């Protein structure tokens, strides 16, 4: 899906949720404080939440505004009476509402209009690094992070000029970072899908393999789990090398090597573990299709299903759990790097 289309779909979804919350009259306090990179005033500044209420900062720049919506909804903070300065972070003043019990606050960074900072890529990078983006990236979805980068890019183009050198350099930085975000979703989703489909397949066989002998509905459930798992496995087998190359391009050799190790671990779980469930499924099919004849032969095959299933699932489940821990740690590191500039 093109990046613009993805941003549009995300924006429409967010608007729908926010509209529902607004219609229901839900209000969540937006707690935060202003800080400035230039000489912007932060005390006694009148703020306004789009479609919400106004509020004024304290002597120290702190504020609490009533915002329409629920925790997790996106809102926009405006400064209608502060024309000298712009909100640099979060871009365009857009932020997400926090749960009141979390006591989390939003840090709003101001930069003067026409400031030389808008024309220096290094200054801009410094401002980004000094913002709360590294903390925020842990709770932002890739789509939300992508939208913030797009907001930065538009702000810099407006302030530095479309033809300015810094504007062009910063644009290249943002475009590359946006590409990294999009590829992050692509190359990491395969691990999550493999772990989830693998676990579903293991649980399905553990619960239903024995009863699937003679019960076609249960056998069909197992067949559906196999098809869904096979789709993910085939993607991993066929696209894994390409995904590794993408990681190498955007993150570097160490991360690509770690990606390869995780791929190999997943493929080994398949080869020496999950794939063996095909033997169980084959026995169930032969029994249900009456290809195994004679009471003794059928009893032995049924007993084989009952014995093989727990043996295989008991071996595979802890390996999937261990791989999930490794994958989660790896993905957390990759996601954190999305906020590095």
Buried (B, 14 or more C-beta within 10 A) or exposed (E): EEBEEBBEEBEEEBEEBBBEBBEEEBBBBBBBBBBBBBEBBBEEBBBBBEEBEEBEBBEEBBBBBEBBBBBBBBBBBBBEEBEEBBBBBBBBBBBBBBEEEEEBBBBBBBBBEEBEBBBBBEBBBBBBEBBBBBEBBEEBEBBBBBBBBBBBBEBBBEBBBEEBEBBBBBBEBBBEBBBBBBBBEEBBBBBBBBBBBBBBBBEBBBBBBBEBBEBEEBBEBBBEBBEBBEEBBEBBEEBBEEBBEBBBEBBEEEBBEBBBEBBEBBBEBBEEBBEBBEEBBEBBBEBBEEEBEEEEEBEEBBEBBEEBBEEBBEBBBEBBEEBBEBBEEBBEEBBEBBBEB
